[in-house]
Every structure is written in structure tokens, then in C-alpha cells.
Amino acid sequence: MEFELDDDLIAVEDLASQVFGALATVERVVEVERTEGGFDATLWKALADSGLLGLALPESAGGADMGMLGLTTILQQQGRRVAPVPVWSVVAGAALPLARFGTPEQVERYVPGIVDGSIVLTGAFDGNPGESAALTAIRKGDDLVISGEIPSVPWAPGAAGVVVPVLCDESVAVVVASADAPGLTVTPVSVTGQTADAALRFDDVVVAAADVLPGDGTQITEWTRRRIRLAIAALQLGVCEESLRMTAAYTSERMQFGRPLSTNQAVAVRAADAYIDTEAIRLTMRRAAWLIDTGREEEADAAVLVAKWWAARGGIRVGLTAQHLHGGIGADIDYPIHRYFLWGRQLAFTLGGADASAAALGDILDRAPSIGAAG
């Protein structure tokens, strides 16, 4: 494969950079965190109006059919601005599985609204590797009655609903649960990245058969988790890129003992290690996106976990390096680099940290050692 973006993806990168750069300034991000609940509705509308929210979706669902390479290109630019909008959880966690597995009626009901920004559906596919569902359900005729609790769902406050797997009759079903359904309680929670998350409690919530995705729920869940993990890696890449750029600028301008801080060998070596970690995230993430877009799901399963491992382990190292090389100002919560540190840690542990990703990868390679040999 080629690790460089083609002309179409470069155009996407430029457009995303312009939108995020114009609307997700440091001052605006702080304002959204402090006064708007961590969700920038203005930026979300701009992303919809520019066509970026539907970019990864198939043309049959109103998208541009640019797949995971298109989505990861957008997310990389979002990460550079730590922009408080739910691109990864809405597109990878809701729109993509609905477009791929939903009935024509489900697609028509939800996907156009996601693309034009009028509907926010978030995905709730977190959990330990190998865990199929956090919620349980019993059948009531053709409907499902769901109970249980998810301690933290990204971007759930203000969302119209959540796409979530549930365990029913020893099998998994993936459903669309409306946020205003009787028995569903949405409680905002504070998270490391300061974004809009909430705990969801289901007390005998009835989900109609029309909101249950057809097909094997376990397959849908793993298909979706694969794309979410990759989306998180792309977002982490942008966070690391900008953290490294800001650190390089700061250490080049900061004078110590009559010379720039960056000329000290210890500083240069630490920054070089962070650069290597960032490039490792980039290469593994793009390879996994390419495998998915070319239909090589079996190979992509392992490749995505490799990318997620680098996003977790390498992402934390880059964040620590950026804070350390900024000195005392790196610990100032009002200084921009601190926000990148928080986002990096949040992303590192979302849908499994480095150790969990490595364990899941080991299970895959143990079952199919030829995948590891081919990689």
C-alpha cells in the first residue's frame, strides 16, 4: 500500500483543516467546555454543511463512499484542535453500522439526519475485550425490554439516542435506543478529556422490533468496535502531532543558559522518541484503514489492534513528553498543552488501553498465526 494520501484525501484533509482551524480555536474550545456542556453545536453544523459527516458512508446512504481512510483523515484534523464534537462516536459508532447492517427503513429514518447534523446518535460499544454487551434484555413479543447500566457513554448528553449491543437469550442484539424512552436515565459524568459523556441506566426500557438491527449482533458489534478503535487511533494521531508541534516551537523559543532549550541533547532525544511514536501511530493506523477499505476484514482485525496499541502506549508517551518539555507551564490547566495531555489519556484508554489491546491481539494471533506471519 501507499502511506501517502491521494489527491481526494488531500482535499478532504485541507477542508477539515479549514473547518476545524476556523471554528475550534483555543478560546472557543474553552468556552464550549465551560458554558456549553462540552459539545460545540456550531462546529457540528459546519461539519454537516461541509459534507464531512457523511464522507465515510456509502453512496447508497447519502455519503461519499470514502471509507475509513476518509474518516480517519477528518479525525486526525479534529485531534489537532481537540475540537469538542462527537465525530468518531456518531460516524463510527452509529452511522456506519446503521448504513451497513440496518434495514432500508432504519437507514432512511436515521442516516440522513446524521449526515445533515440534525440527529446525533452515539455508539456505546465500550467494554472489556471479549465482552459482548453491558446490557441484558428479555423478549416481549417482538420487542426487547432492556435493563442494566453503562457507566460512561461518549457524547450521550444531548444525543437523540444510542446504538448499543444487548445480551438477549444468550445471543447479542444491536439496538437503537431513544434517549427519551421511558425508563432510560441519562446522567452527565465528568471524564478526563472534559468532553460530554453520560452514564446510561436502563430500567425495563422497551425497544421496538423496528429499532433492532437485523443479523448477527456479535458480528455487528465486532465490526463496529473495529472501526471505533481505528477512529480513536486517528484522533490520537492528531493530538500527538499537534502536541509535538507545540513542544518543538516552545523548546526552540525558550532560552536557557543562553541558548534554545531544544539544543540540549536530552531534550532533542526525548522529542525524537515522541516523533517516532507519532509516526508509528500514523503508519499502523493508515495500514489498518486501508485493509478495511479494501475488504480485508480478517487482516484488519489484528491491524486495528496494533494501531490501537500504538495510540494507547505511544500516545501517553507523547503526552508526557510534551508536558515534561514544557516545564512548569505544562502543568498549568489554562495552558493549551494540558488539554492535549488530557485528551491523549482519555483516548488511550477508550475501548481498551495498551495492555487490553495487546491481550486481544494475542488472542487473534493465537487463533490464526498466519495473520501475524503475513503482517
ROKEZA-610196 format. One line per 5 residues: number of its first residue (from 1); for each residue x, y, z of N, C-alpha, C, CB. Coordinates in pm, whole numbers. Each point is the difference from the previous one (the first is absolute). Glycine has a CB too. Example, Ala and Ser with C-alpha at 12.3 -4.5 7.8 and 13.67 -1.06 7.14 Angstrom:
1> 1319 -569 780 -89 119 0 90 120 0 -189 -117 125  154 222 -197 82 119 6 -77 109 73 118 -63 -215
//
This chain:
1> 83 -119 0 -83 119 0 87 125 0 -181 -125 121  120 239 -154 66 131 8 -44 67 129 10 22 -254  86 31 328 -33 63 127 -28 149 -16 141 -169 114  -127 223 -235 -31 140 -24 -145 13 -46 240 47 -60  -303 64 92 -138 24 -40 -8 32 -149 -53 82 231
6> -53 -132 -297 -19 35 -140 -64 139 -10 -24 -246 -61  1 291 -62 -49 137 -21 -135 24 68 124 6 -217  -213 -106 210 -131 18 62 11 14 152 -103 -133 -186  188 51 247 17 6 144 74 127 43 1 -251 6  89 298 -89 66 127 29 -101 114 0 213 -85 -103
11> -309 79 8 -106 102 -3 -86 -8 127 -2 -10 -252  -27 -112 296 -75 -18 124 78 55 119 -110 -205 -96  239 175 99 86 49 107 0 153 5 143 -205 -22  -132 266 -95 1 148 -7 -132 59 49 160 -13 -193  -271 -47 149 -131 50 41 -20 -15 150 -92 -59 -225
16> 125 -59 278 -15 -23 144 89 94 80 -55 -239 -45  176 261 -4 92 91 68 -57 142 4 194 -142 -74  -256 185 -35 -58 134 -5 -117 12 98 69 21 -240  -157 -121 242 -118 7 87 41 -2 147 -137 -115 -176  221 20 213 41 -9 140 87 120 39 -10 -250 -14
21> 98 292 -78 88 112 31 -75 129 22 174 -111 -132  -282 131 56 -75 125 11 -91 2 123 8 20 -248  -65 -135 282 -105 -3 103 42 -60 133 -158 -15 -184  267 -61 187 44 -63 125 127 65 51 -104 -217 -71  98 348 89 113 72 57 11 -35 149 -27 189 -169
26> 140 -160 228 20 -29 143 -107 67 83 246 -22 -37  -276 149 7 -99 74 77 -139 -62 -13 135 208 -33  -168 -252 -88 -131 -60 -23 -12 -135 71 -13 117 -221  117 -198 218 -3 -130 68 -22 20 150 153 -98 -175  -83 194 233 -16 29 143 -144 44 29 244 65 17
31> -299 21 -103 -138 47 19 -99 -115 -5 64 220 -103  -46 -311 10 -91 -114 -13 8 -89 124 25 7 -249  97 -31 297 16 -83 120 -69 63 120 217 -84 -90  -206 215 105 -45 66 123 -146 42 -3 229 78 29  -283 -50 -147 -136 55 -5 -98 -77 -87 104 218 39
36> -55 -313 -119 -91 -68 -94 1 -152 17 37 186 -159  10 -233 272 -9 -142 30 95 -89 -76 -230 43 51  330 15 -116 100 -81 -68 -37 -45 -140 65 -74 220  -171 131 -276 -40 -34 -138 -18 128 -80 -113 -213 79  191 228 -186 -4 122 -82 -102 -17 -113 242 49 55
41> -364 -4 -32 -107 -14 -98 28 80 -126 -161 -37 186  226 152 -174 33 82 -117 97 -73 -91 -37 207 134  141 -265 -78 97 -76 -78 -65 -123 -62 185 82 150  -273 -147 -75 -68 -120 -51 -81 33 -126 -10 -93 234  -60 205 -231 -79 41 -117 93 31 -118 -179 93 152
46> 292 -30 -125 94 32 -107 57 -128 -63 57 215 116  -30 -316 -35 49 -127 -53 -106 -66 -88 146 -29 203  -272 38 -160 -109 -57 -81 -17 76 -130 -114 -75 209  115 208 -201 -19 83 -118 112 -20 -103 -120 167 142  239 -199 -94 114 -21 -90 2 -139 -60 128 164 133
51> -217 -253 -87 -6 -136 -52 95 -97 68 -65 99 -213  135 -55 315 100 -86 63 -61 -111 84 153 194 2  -273 -174 53 -59 -104 84 -42 -123 -81 -79 179 156  48 -159 -282 -42 -114 -82 109 -56 -88 -223 97 2  342 -45 11 109 -35 -91 30 -150 -4 95 224 43
56> -95 -290 73 39 -141 7 -111 -95 -39 158 63 178  -282 -15 -180 -114 -87 -25 -11 -38 -147 -118 105 192  58 -220 -221 -20 -38 -140 -94 95 -72 39 -238 62  -25 246 -192 -85 90 -78 -147 -36 14 188 33 -161  -217 -162 179 -139 -43 14 -66 57 124 59 -208 -120
61> 24 251 218 -54 58 123 18 151 4 49 -213 117  -17 273 -232 16 144 -7 139 50 28 -232 13 66  332 -104 -67 136 40 28 85 12 -124 -22 -109 218  152 126 -196 95 14 -111 81 -126 -23 14 242 49  -40 -347 31 64 -131 -18 153 8 8 -194 -67 -143
66> 245 149 235 145 13 16 53 -84 116 -15 228 -95  -72 -302 160 42 -102 94 80 50 118 -2 -151 -188  77 58 247 75 31 121 119 92 -26 -72 -220 90  129 214 -208 107 96 -30 -54 143 0 119 -176 -136  -240 192 85 -61 133 4 -32 44 142 -95 -42 -225
71> 36 -49 304 -37 35 137 124 29 84 -205 -141 -20  308 58 8 119 21 82 72 129 -38 23 -248 23  -34 289 -148 60 127 -43 -67 117 70 58 -101 -222  -190 95 234 -75 104 71 35 0 149 -187 -20 -168  190 -98 227 25 -11 143 140 46 37 -161 -189 9
76> 255 166 -96 136 48 25 1 152 15 93 -195 -128  -168 264 43 -7 146 10 -76 44 123 11 15 -249  -113 -90 287 -72 32 123 94 -11 120 -216 -82 -102  296 -24 105 92 -19 111 100 113 14 -27 -242 -31  68 299 -80 96 111 5 -58 121 71 103 -82 -212
81> -236 93 212 -66 114 65 -73 -39 128 -26 103 -225  33 -230 264 -78 -54 113 -141 60 -1 211 -29 136  -274 20 -253 -130 64 -22 -111 -84 63 84 103 -214  -168 -43 300 -101 -74 75 -126 -31 -80 89 108 203  -77 -201 -296 -113 -49 -78 10 -153 -12 -14 220 -130
86> -100 -290 119 -1 -146 9 17 -74 -133 -144 30 196  242 9 -276 13 -60 -133 20 -150 8 96 213 -84  -1 -258 167 30 -143 0 -116 -83 55 242 57 27  -307 -9 80 -105 -81 60 -127 -2 -84 97 52 223  -124 57 -295 -120 6 -84 21 -73 -132 -59 219 106
91> 171 -194 -172 22 -61 -132 39 -146 14 70 223 -91  37 -250 168 47 -139 12 -91 -83 89 232 80 -35  -291 -18 139 -79 -76 95 -147 -12 -32 162 72 164  -213 10 -257 -144 -4 -30 -27 -1 -150 -42 120 214  90 -20 -287 -35 13 -141 52 -117 -83 2 247 27
96> 123 -285 -8 56 -109 -81 -71 -134 24 219 119 6  -239 -162 120 -74 -127 16 -145 7 -48 147 -48 194  -212 163 -179 -135 12 -52 -2 -11 -152 -61 143 195  156 -76 -261 5 -4 -146 35 -140 -51 68 240 -2  14 -313 78 45 -132 -44 -100 -111 35 235 79 28
101> -295 -73 91 -82 -112 46 -148 35 16 200 -84 116  -234 211 -118 -138 39 23 -93 -37 -115 86 183 139  -214 -194 -108 -100 -20 -104 -14 129 -80 -122 -172 141  66 166 -261 -23 124 -75 -78 103 79 5 -134 -208  -101 87 287 -80 93 81 85 65 108 -204 -138 -45
106> 293 60 108 87 57 104 98 101 -59 -21 -213 130  76 179 -244 92 93 -67 -71 130 -33 130 -194 -94  -249 183 38 -74 120 -39 -40 84 121 -84 -124 -200  56 57 312 -45 70 118 112 76 70 -175 -173 26  296 118 -27 107 57 81 116 64 -78 -62 -169 166
111> 106 104 -272 127 40 -61 -4 139 -64 44 -239 -41  -148 277 -35 -1 135 -56 10 109 107 -136 -87 -188  72 66 302 7 97 108 139 9 61 -238 -43 45  309 -70 -40 138 2 48 87 79 -97 -32 -222 115  13 198 -244 81 66 -102 -22 150 0 -9 -207 -137
116> -117 251 153 -25 145 -3 13 66 136 -151 -39 -191  189 -40 293 27 55 132 -120 22 89 188 105 -104  -308 -143 57 -120 25 80 -26 -108 103 -94 121 -194  157 -238 180 -15 -110 94 138 -39 52 -210 -84 -118  223 76 249 123 -50 61 -31 -136 64 88 237 42
121> -37 -342 -104 -6 -134 59 142 -40 36 -208 -64 -135  230 21 257 134 -38 41 8 -151 19 32 224 109  86 -280 -127 20 -143 20 47 -29 141 53 -25 -243  -102 -84 301 42 -44 134 53 -142 -11 -171 150 114  292 -163 -167 59 -132 -24 123 -24 85 -88 9 -232
126> 103 69 340 117 -18 86 -18 -126 84 38 249 7  71 -288 58 -3 -120 83 131 -75 -12 -248 -15 -27  266 -84 112 122 -78 -5 4 -87 -125 9 0 250  111 -26 -306 9 -87 -118 -66 -134 28 212 114 -69  -295 -157 -25 -69 -127 15 -135 13 68 220 -107 9
131> -248 223 51 -130 22 63 -100 42 -106 110 65 219  -219 -139 -233 -92 23 -110 -94 118 26 13 -241 -51  -59 257 173 -98 104 25 -4 34 147 -135 -77 -195  106 203 227 -11 45 139 -145 -4 48 201 145 -32  -296 -160 -59 -142 1 33 -61 -136 -30 -13 247 -49
136> -94 -280 122 -73 -124 -25 -143 33 -41 144 -125 165  -205 34 -238 -136 23 -49 -80 -129 5 82 185 -149  -213 -168 165 -92 -112 -15 -98 34 -110 25 -64 244  -79 -36 -307 -93 23 -110 -142 16 54 148 -132 -155  -216 230 96 -141 23 30 -71 11 -134 48 117 223
141> -94 -233 -272 -50 -5 -137 116 20 -95 -226 86 71  214 9 -162 109 32 -93 95 105 55 -151 -58 -187  115 118 300 82 108 57 100 -55 100 -189 160 -34  285 -75 73 97 -34 103 -19 93 120 164 -83 -174  -154 27 293 -6 77 124 138 -5 63 -249 -51 35
146> 315 167 -26 142 7 32 23 56 140 51 29 -243  45 -91 314 39 46 132 152 0 12 -216 -88 99  266 169 -7 144 6 23 52 142 -2 21 -224 -103  109 239 118 59 132 9 134 3 -71 -119 40 217  145 68 -289 130 25 -62 57 123 69 -70 -102 -226
151> 184 91 291 49 111 84 41 124 -76 74 -171 155  -33 156 -281 41 119 -76 -19 -25 -149 167 62 179  -250 21 -241 -24 -7 -144 42 133 -62 -194 -165 30  289 162 -125 47 126 -60 -112 77 -68 223 -105 -32  -229 233 62 -90 94 -66 -148 -33 17 181 38 -163
156> -214 -111 269 -140 -34 22 -87 118 42 78 -225 63  -26 322 15 -86 114 34 -43 75 -126 116 22 223  -245 -5 -240 -50 71 -117 -19 -85 -123 111 195 91  -66 -321 -88 -19 -88 -115 -145 -44 -9 239 -78 18  -285 55 -141 -138 -47 -19 -16 -146 37 -26 167 -182
161> 136 -240 182 -6 -141 32 137 -63 -4 -229 -9 -91  231 -120 119 127 -72 7 -14 -133 -72 57 111 219  46 -146 -297 8 -132 -64 85 -88 92 -22 98 -238  -37 -208 284 66 -75 108 -30 -150 -13 -17 202 151  115 -287 -121 -26 -144 3 -62 -42 133 190 -37 -158
166> -281 -60 154 -62 -54 121 3 -152 -8 -149 204 25  157 -266 92 1 -146 7 -142 -50 21 236 -1 92  -283 -84 -184 -137 -50 7 -2 -147 -42 -93 231 -48  41 -317 137 -10 -142 -32 135 -58 -41 -238 35 -71  343 4 143 136 -49 -21 56 37 -138 -52 -186 154
171> -8 284 -218 53 54 -124 -1 152 11 -81 -202 -135  146 266 39 13 146 5 -90 63 -106 237 -21 84  -305 127 -45 -77 81 -95 50 143 10 -204 -152 19  208 221 -130 38 142 -2 -125 81 -25 235 -52 -83  -260 151 170 -125 75 -5 29 149 -6 -118 -183 127
176> 16 258 -169 2 146 9 -99 38 109 62 30 -246  -9 20 358 -84 38 114 -16 151 2 75 -202 131  -198 248 -129 -28 143 3 33 57 138 -181 -29 -173  241 147 175 41 61 127 -120 38 87 204 85 -114  -319 -63 52 -118 38 79 -93 -118 27 17 227 -99
181> 33 -349 80 -81 -118 27 -28 -11 150 98 -117 -201  -221 81 240 -31 -18 142 93 -103 63 -240 59 -46  296 -25 161 90 -91 70 146 21 -28 -181 -160 -5  214 246 -93 140 27 -31 42 130 67 -19 -122 -221  119 113 309 50 115 73 139 36 -51 -135 -64 203
186> 152 190 -242 128 50 -50 57 96 103 -73 -25 -242  188 -13 301 62 81 106 138 46 -45 -129 -125 177  148 254 -203 133 48 -42 108 -36 102 -111 188 -125  228 -226 74 114 -33 86 122 77 -47 -95 -231 46  186 256 47 125 67 -32 102 -105 -44 -48 186 164
191> 118 -158 -274 101 -91 -51 130 76 -20 -177 -143 -113  283 67 96 134 58 -8 10 104 -111 92 -212 89  -148 181 -206 15 89 -114 -91 121 3 66 -197 -126  -150 209 228 -91 113 17 -103 11 -112 183 117 120  -213 -227 -184 -103 -2 -104 -134 -39 61 172 -59 -176
196> -278 56 94 -135 -25 49 -28 -150 4 -76 222 -92  85 -281 210 -30 -142 20 -113 -13 102 239 -65 -55  -301 -53 57 -108 -22 97 -9 -148 33 -126 199 -88  79 -226 209 -36 -136 38 -143 -26 -45 159 4 200  -183 -123 -253 -135 -37 -45 -52 -115 86 53 75 -236
201> -170 -57 291 -64 -105 76 -131 -40 -68 105 85 214  -117 -214 -241 -118 -55 -66 -82 -76 104 122 -18 -223  -242 64 248 -93 -68 91 -121 -44 -79 79 137 198  -74 -260 -249 -109 -56 -80 -36 92 -117 -89 -117 204  189 157 -277 -19 85 -118 -46 -86 -117 177 164 82
206> -289 -129 -140 -55 -77 -112 55 55 -132 -210 -51 132  272 -35 -210 48 34 -133 -80 -81 -101 235 54 86  -303 15 -176 -85 -68 -98 84 -81 -97 -170 182 22  110 -284 -79 69 -85 -97 54 82 -117 -146 -191 66  79 301 -99 44 84 -112 133 68 28 -239 36 -60
211> 282 -33 187 127 62 36 107 -102 38 -128 198 77  108 -322 -114 101 -105 19 65 -28 -136 -128 -103 197  258 116 -204 69 -27 -127 -8 -149 -32 156 196 38  -188 -231 -161 -8 -141 -37 140 -62 -9 -215 45 -124  220 -176 140 128 -69 -18 65 -36 132 29 121 -212
216> 91 -173 203 77 -49 113 54 119 81 63 -209 -129  -114 227 249 41 114 81 146 -5 40 -229 11 83  283 -130 -63 143 -11 34 86 48 -116 -50 -194 152  12 156 -273 75 44 -118 -10 153 -16 -44 -223 -111  -76 276 130 -17 146 -11 84 71 105 -234 -32 -89
221> 235 -20 211 76 62 108 149 1 -30 -175 -74 161  229 -39 -203 143 -6 -28 36 85 -122 8 -231 99  -93 232 -200 20 83 -119 6 148 40 -119 -171 -144  29 209 233 -6 140 42 117 35 91 -248 -6 -20  280 -80 115 113 26 89 130 15 -78 -117 -128 181
226> 131 51 -286 121 11 -83 14 141 -54 -18 -244 -62  -90 299 15 3 135 -58 13 108 107 -138 -83 -190  78 61 305 15 97 108 144 6 48 -237 -40 69  299 -76 -49 140 -2 44 89 74 -99 -40 -220 116  15 199 -244 81 66 -101 -26 150 0 -3 -209 -138
231> -122 249 156 -34 142 6 71 67 118 -223 -48 -106  227 -21 219 67 55 118 150 15 -27 -173 -107 150  233 10 -220 142 11 -33 26 121 -89 22 -250 19  -112 277 -114 17 115 -88 -11 131 78 -94 -134 -190  0 140 282 -15 118 84 125 20 86 -250 -32 2
236> 301 -78 51 122 8 81 120 47 -83 -90 -184 146  95 144 -271 108 46 -87 0 152 -9 -13 -214 -132  -103 274 110 -8 145 -8 40 67 130 -179 -24 -167  138 -33 280 37 53 131 152 -3 16 -219 -77 97  280 -35 -134 146 -13 13 74 93 -95 -31 -238 70
241> -17 250 -192 65 89 -97 6 143 52 -80 -147 -187  -33 195 235 -4 138 46 77 17 130 -222 29 -111  217 -127 199 79 6 123 148 13 -33 -173 -137 120  218 59 -217 140 2 -40 36 132 -65 -5 -248 -29  -85 300 -56 27 129 -66 12 112 104 -123 -79 -206
246> 29 82 301 2 102 102 127 -10 87 -252 0 0  292 -123 28 119 -21 83 126 43 -74 -114 -190 115  120 159 -244 116 42 -80 11 151 -5 -21 -208 -138  -92 276 121 1 146 -5 42 59 135 -181 -6 -174  128 -51 281 31 53 133 148 -19 34 -236 -50 74
251> 289 -70 -96 140 -25 38 98 72 -93 -70 -221 91  25 257 -211 87 77 -90 6 147 40 -55 -160 -184  -51 210 249 -5 141 38 45 23 144 -186 29 -162  173 -132 246 34 14 143 152 -2 16 -219 -111 69  273 219 -17 145 12 19 39 -45 141 7 191 -165
256> 99 -269 171 53 -47 128 152 -4 -9 -211 -136 48  278 201 46 146 9 -1 52 58 -132 10 -196 156  -85 293 -209 45 71 -118 -22 -70 -132 163 97 146  -239 -205 -146 -27 -70 -127 -139 -63 5 248 -46 -34  -307 16 -85 -133 -60 -2 -2 -134 74 -46 115 -218
261> -61 -139 289 -15 -125 74 11 -122 -92 -146 119 165  102 -104 -289 1 -112 -94 141 -47 -37 -216 86 -87  317 -4 112 136 -40 -36 63 -93 105 24 216 -123  -88 -234 238 49 -96 98 -25 -142 -50 -43 164 187  142 -248 -176 -12 -135 -55 -115 -78 62 245 3 -41
266> -263 8 172 -107 -75 66 -136 41 -53 142 -20 204  -160 149 -230 -126 49 -55 -21 -52 -141 17 206 142  87 -198 -224 -11 -44 -139 -30 -149 -10 159 181 -66  -94 -262 150 -23 -145 -4 -142 -33 46 245 -41 43  -290 109 62 -137 -25 49 -102 37 -108 74 44 238
271> -53 67 -305 -92 41 -106 7 -96 -118 27 239 71  92 -290 -102 14 -95 -111 -76 -129 29 225 97 -54  -222 -143 178 -77 -119 36 -150 24 -18 180 -65 164  -225 186 -128 -142 34 -17 -37 3 -147 5 133 212  85 -85 -295 -24 1 -144 -14 -142 -53 128 214 -20
276> -43 -305 65 -7 -140 -44 -133 -62 41 250 -19 17  -293 46 108 -130 -52 44 -113 54 -88 89 -16 236  -85 144 -268 -104 61 -83 -4 -63 -138 27 214 127  89 -235 -187 6 -62 -133 -48 -144 4 189 150 -59  -163 -220 169 -47 -138 13 -153 -4 3 211 -62 124
281> -272 158 -53 -146 8 0 -52 26 -142 3 86 238  62 7 -309 -44 35 -135 5 -122 -94 84 235 38  27 -305 -41 18 -109 -95 -90 -118 32 235 72 -33  -245 -109 160 -85 -114 35 -147 34 -20 171 -77 165  -209 201 -136 -139 41 -19 -38 0 -147 14 139 206
286> 71 -86 -291 -34 6 -143 0 -139 -62 100 228 -13  -10 -315 56 -1 -136 -53 -132 -69 36 252 -11 18  -296 26 106 -125 -63 42 -119 56 -77 99 -39 227  -100 172 -247 -110 61 -76 -2 -51 -143 16 205 143  102 -219 -201 9 -52 -138 -50 -143 -8 195 150 -43
291> -161 -233 141 -48 -139 1 -152 -5 8 215 -72 109  -273 156 -24 -146 2 11 -63 44 -132 18 49 246  36 57 -304 -60 55 -122 15 -92 -119 47 225 87  51 -315 -83 17 -97 -109 -68 -133 30 216 110 -57  -297 -113 164 -79 -117 29 73 -114 69 -130 64 -192
296> 247 -37 247 80 -106 62 -22 4 151 173 11 -186  -295 -41 226 -41 14 139 79 -90 94 -226 61 -80  258 -182 36 71 -92 89 138 54 35 -126 -193 -101  198 241 2 130 61 25 -15 129 79 90 -102 -211  -195 176 183 -21 128 66 -25 -17 149 -92 91 -213
301> 33 -204 253 -28 -24 140 126 13 84 -188 -151 -64  296 87 19 127 9 73 64 137 -21 32 -248 -25  -38 300 -97 66 128 -30 -60 115 81 49 -84 -230  -179 81 252 -65 105 78 48 -3 144 -201 -12 -149  217 -108 205 48 -11 137 144 46 13 -157 -190 36
306> 237 166 -140 137 52 0 -3 153 3 82 -203 -127  -168 262 44 -12 146 -4 -51 54 134 -42 -11 -247  -55 -58 306 -54 43 130 106 -13 109 -231 -69 -72  315 -34 66 108 -15 98 95 119 -9 -18 -252 -14  57 288 -109 90 114 -16 -67 129 44 113 -118 -190
311> -242 132 160 -72 121 40 -7 11 152 -135 -11 -211  128 -103 279 -6 1 146 138 19 61 -200 -149 -10  292 60 -21 133 6 61 79 120 -51 -2 -249 24  8 264 -156 74 112 -57 -66 133 31 78 -150 -180  -212 153 180 -71 124 27 28 53 140 -176 -72 -158
316> 179 -16 257 31 42 136 143 50 10 -166 -165 89  259 97 -157 140 44 5 17 138 -62 74 -238 -11  -143 263 -100 10 132 -64 -57 107 92 -18 -107 -228  -96 78 291 -60 97 91 90 33 118 -221 -85 -68  282 -16 125 92 23 110 122 80 -44 -77 -213 105
321> 128 182 -224 115 72 -52 -33 148 -20 80 -210 -112  -196 236 53 -40 139 -26 -11 78 129 -121 -74 -206  57 15 307 -12 69 129 137 20 66 -229 -99 28  312 -5 -31 131 9 64 85 108 -63 -14 -243 55  18 247 -188 87 95 -68 -54 143 6 73 -184 -150
326> -197 200 188 -53 134 23 35 51 141 -187 -50 -160  245 -37 241 37 42 135 -123 28 85 211 96 -91  -199 0 182 -109 29 92 -128 43 -68 170 63 164  -159 6 -277 -120 48 -69 -82 -117 -56 121 212 -58  -57 -328 40 -71 -117 -50 -105 -51 96 202 -58 -126
331> -189 93 254 -97 -43 100 -110 104 24 180 -134 107  -173 245 -178 -100 107 15 -126 -40 -77 182 177 25  -293 -194 45 -122 -48 -65 -60 104 -95 -43 -143 199  91 266 -194 -48 102 -93 89 13 -123 -97 121 194  207 -197 -197 90 5 -115 -41 -110 -98 191 92 142
336> -192 -66 -273 -57 -95 -96 56 -142 5 -37 196 -142  167 -212 172 58 -134 -9 -64 -95 100 215 102 -75  -267 -48 185 -62 -85 101 -124 -70 -55 87 152 180  -162 -82 -265 -120 -60 -58 36 -117 -92 -116 224 14  226 -214 -86 45 -109 -85 41 -122 84 76 167 -174
341> -15 -139 287 37 -108 92 -124 -75 47 201 130 74  -306 -55 -37 -123 -63 48 -68 -80 -111 -28 187 165  19 -131 -284 -60 -73 -111 79 -127 -31 -86 217 -94  218 -205 96 83 -118 -29 -24 -113 96 170 150 -94  -184 -119 221 -26 -105 99 -141 -57 -16 159 111 158
346> -256 -26 -185 -137 -48 -20 -5 -97 -119 -91 215 96  151 -177 -207 -2 -84 -119 78 -128 19 -23 205 -137  132 -198 214 83 -118 21 -78 -115 63 198 149 24  -293 -117 64 -70 -105 73 -142 -24 -50 138 59 195  -182 17 -293 -133 -24 -57 1 -126 -84 -46 247 -1
351> -46 -337 28 -12 -130 -67 128 -83 16 -158 103 -165  217 -94 281 116 -84 32 131 73 -10 -129 -191 -80  208 188 187 133 59 -1 100 -90 -69 -56 119 210  184 -89 -192 105 -74 -69 1 -148 40 135 210 -12  -144 -237 141 4 -139 45 -120 -80 -49 127 74 202
356> -245 -11 -197 -121 -69 -49 8 -24 -149 -133 105 182  185 -8 -255 15 -16 -145 99 -110 -33 -54 241 -32  165 -246 107 100 -104 -22 -57 -139 30 181 165 56  -261 -175 51 -60 -129 34 -98 -46 -108 26 55 244  -107 39 -295 -94 -35 -107 75 -39 -127 -170 157 98
361> 278 -87 -127 82 -34 -117 61 -138 16 49 243 -39  -1 -274 159 56 -133 25 -101 -110 -23 154 102 164  -280 -79 -124 -105 -100 -24 -20 -24 -149 -112 69 213  114 39 -291 -18 -12 -145 115 -78 -62 -127 217 -3  248 -182 40 118 -65 -59 8 -146 44 120 220 -4
366> -167 -250 124 1 -138 48 -97 -85 -81 61 80 230  -175 -18 -268 -100 -74 -79 42 -13 -146 -177 82 154  247 20 -204 36 2 -144 141 51 -14 -240 37 -68  343 -119 100 139 48 -6 44 46 -136 48 -153 180  -117 108 -286 39 42 -136 -21 149 -20 -59 -227 -85
371> -35 287 160 -22 144 -12 123 76 46 -247 -32 35  301 -11 79 119 66 49 116 -18 -93 -81 -33 229  96 -85 -289 109 -21 -94 -15 85 -124 23 -231 86  -150 248 -131 -23 80 -120 26 146 27 -167 -165 -78  138 211 204 19 140 32 146 36 9 -214 -2 119
//
